């Protein structure tokens, strides 16, 4: 069984970076053992999470936390002050 792993990154809230962030989360999900369908769902959830935050925080730095557990990805997004902007969960297969 895989040990929980957390990846944290600070990212500009500029929407030009969103495709790269989605791809990173999808690729990382595959690397952590998620099937392609679950990785695609992780990409959709990342898009949803960031789209909301980009509207609320149009310029600045956001922190993304991706916590991988066995068969579960927990995404959390924070603003520059550390306030939680939103969370999403993806169940991996």
Buried (B, 14 or more C-beta within 10 A) or exposed (E): EEEEEEEEEEBEBEEEBBEEBBEBBBEBBBEBBBEEEBBBBBBBBBBEBBEEBBEEBEEEEBBBBBBBBEBBBBBBBBBEEEEEBBBBEBEBE
